[in-house]
Amino acid sequence: MALPWGVKEEVEPEHGEAVSEYMTSVEGTKIELPSGNVAHILKSGVKERKGKYMLIYRYELV
């Protein structure tokens, strides 16, 4: 079994809600990447702190 990876990316404040909705919609799905690998999106969320938005998600390559 592959180990899960975590990613943090800054999100522009005006796009925070849209990014959050999209990532929630792909949670639990498998996405084929251009490299041929498949990423299983495990968990995601957009956190706001001091006016900055951060997308945090976990995935594993399957």
Secondary structure, 3 states (H helix, E strand, C coil): CCCCEEEEEEECHHHHHHHHHHHHHHCCCEEECCCCCEEEEEEEEEEEECCEEEEEEEEEEC
